[in-house]
Amino acid sequence: MGLLLHTENLTKSFTLHQTQQKQIVGCREANFTIEQGEFVGITG
Protein backbone atom coordinates (compact mmCIF):
# COMPACT_ATOMS: atom_id res chain seq x y z
CA MET A 1 0.00 0.00 0.00
CA GLY A 2 1.03 3.62 -0.35
CA LEU A 3 2.55 6.09 2.02
CA LEU A 4 -0.01 8.14 3.97
CA LEU A 5 2.13 10.14 6.41
CA HIS A 6 5.86 10.41 7.12
CA THR A 7 7.52 12.67 9.69
CA GLU A 8 11.07 13.19 10.92
CA ASN A 9 12.27 15.03 14.02
CA LEU A 10 8.76 16.03 15.15
CA THR A 11 8.87 18.00 18.39
CA LYS A 12 5.91 19.40 20.34
CA SER A 13 6.21 21.62 23.39
CA PHE A 14 3.82 23.84 25.28
CA THR A 15 3.93 26.48 28.00
CA LEU A 16 2.20 26.14 31.36
CA HIS A 17 1.16 29.72 32.04
CA GLN A 18 0.00 28.97 35.58
CA THR A 19 3.48 27.73 36.58
CA GLN A 20 5.57 30.80 35.74
CA GLN A 21 5.83 29.97 32.02
CA LYS A 22 7.33 26.49 32.52
CA GLN A 23 8.07 24.87 29.14
CA ILE A 24 6.97 21.22 28.80
CA VAL A 25 8.20 19.00 25.96
CA GLY A 26 5.52 16.47 25.06
CA CYS A 27 7.37 14.85 22.17
CA ARG A 28 11.02 15.16 21.17
CA GLU A 29 12.38 14.30 17.71
CA ALA A 30 9.84 11.59 16.89
CA ASN A 31 10.15 9.79 13.55
CA PHE A 32 7.41 7.64 12.06
CA THR A 33 5.75 6.50 8.87
CA ILE A 34 2.11 5.54 8.42
CA GLU A 35 1.07 3.48 5.43
CA GLN A 36 -2.42 3.38 3.93
CA GLY A 37 -4.57 0.78 5.68
CA GLU A 38 -2.69 0.98 9.01
CA PHE A 39 -4.45 1.87 12.25
CA VAL A 40 -2.67 4.34 14.52
CA GLY A 41 -3.40 5.52 18.05
CA ILE A 42 -1.39 8.22 19.81
CA THR A 43 -1.84 8.63 23.54
CA GLY A 44 -0.09 10.55 26.21
Backbone as a ProteinNet text record, in pm:
[ID]
protein_1_A
[PRIMARY]
MGLLLHTENLTKSFTLHQTQQKQIVGCREANFTIEQGEFVGITG
[TERTIARY]
84.2	0	88.1	27.4	103.3	127.8	218.6	255.1	143.3	102.8	-0.9	59.1	152.4	213.5	353.4	447.6	585.7	634.2	696.9	752.1	888.5	972.8	1106.6	1130.8	1188.3	1226.7	1109.8	993.1	875.6	890.7	877.7	886.8	765.8	705.2	590.9	617.2	606.5	621.5	509.9	483.3	382.1	421.5	360.2	393	280.3	315.7	219.7	219.3	120.9	116.2	92	28.8	0.3	120.6	229.3	348.4	468.7	450.1	556.9	622.3	538.1	583.1	671.3	652.5	732.8	707.8	813.7	807.1	808	708.9	696.9	714.4	802	820.4	737.7	638.7	551.5	603.8	683.7	736.8	867.7	972.3	1102.3	1159.7	1174.5	1238.4	1181.5	1049.6	983.7	989.1	1013.6	1014.9	916.7	829.6	740.7	684.4	638.1	575.3	445.2	340.2	210.9	173.9	146.9	107.4	-45	-97.8	-241.5	-287	-401.3	-457.5	-413	-313.1	-268.6	-358.6	-371.3	-445	-344.4	-363	-266.8	-341.1	-287.1	-340.4	-225.2	-241.8	-139.2	-199.3	-134.9	-183.9	-73	-110.6	-9.5	-62
-118.3	0	123.8	238.5	361.7	434.9	525.9	608.9	709.2	719.4	814.2	933.9	906.7	1013.6	972.7	1064.9	1041.2	1167.3	1152.1	1266.8	1232.3	1333.3	1318.6	1434.9	1402.6	1503.1	1590.1	1530.1	1602.5	1632.4	1757.6	1800.1	1885.6	1861.5	1939.8	1983.2	2110.7	2161.9	2262.7	2285.8	2384.1	2451.3	2566	2647.5	2641	2612.6	2613.7	2755	2833.4	2972.5	2986.8	2888.5	2896.8	2858	2812.8	2773	2857.5	2985.8	3079.5	3046.5	3017.6	2996.9	2872.9	2771	2649	2583.6	2549.7	2486.6	2334.5	2267.3	2121.7	2065.5	1967.1	1899.8	1772	1763.4	1647	1538.7	1578.5	1485.5	1544.8	1464.4	1516.3	1430.8	1491.7	1430.4	1293.8	1285.2	1159.1	1139.2	1017.2	979	864.7	876.1	763.5	774	660.4	650.4	572.8	621.3	553.7	520.2	394.5	348.2	341.7	352.1	338.2	203.6	202.2	78.4	48.1	119.3	97.9	173.6	120.4	187	241.6	367.7	434.5	498.8	483.9	551.8	620.6	747.1	822.2	865	826.1	863.2	931.1	993.1	1055.2	1178.5
0	0	0	-21.6	-35.1	95.8	88.3	201.9	230.7	357.1	396.7	469.8	562.4	641.2	681.7	669.3	712.2	782	897.6	968.9	1025.4	1034.1	1092	1187.8	1302.8	1402.3	1449.5	1467.4	1514.6	1663.2	1699.7	1839	1871.9	1987.7	2034.4	2178.1	2202.7	2338.7	2364.7	2492.1	2527.8	2658	2683.4	2799.6	2901.2	3026.6	3136.5	3197.1	3160.6	3203.8	3353.8	3415.1	3557.6	3643.8	3582.1	3658.3	3615.7	3610.3	3574	3439.4	3340.6	3202.4	3182.9	3265.5	3252.3	3116.6	3045.4	2913.7	2930.2	2873.1	2879.5	2738	2724.9	2595.7	2598.9	2511.6	2506.4	2413.9	2316.1	2217.4	2165.8	2159.8	2117.2	2004.6	1888.1	1771	1734.6	1725.7	1688.8	1537.3	1496	1354.7	1335.1	1236	1206	1065.4	1017.4	886.6	904.1	840.7	842.5	698.6	675.8	543.1	533.6	414	393.4	446.3	514.9	568.5	711.3	764.2	900.8	997.4	1118.5	1225.3	1324.5	1364.4	1451.6	1568	1687	1805.1	1877	1908.3	1980.8	2113.3	2222.3	2353.7	2431.6	2538.2	2621.4	2675
[MASK]
++++++++++++++++++++++++++++++++++++++++++++

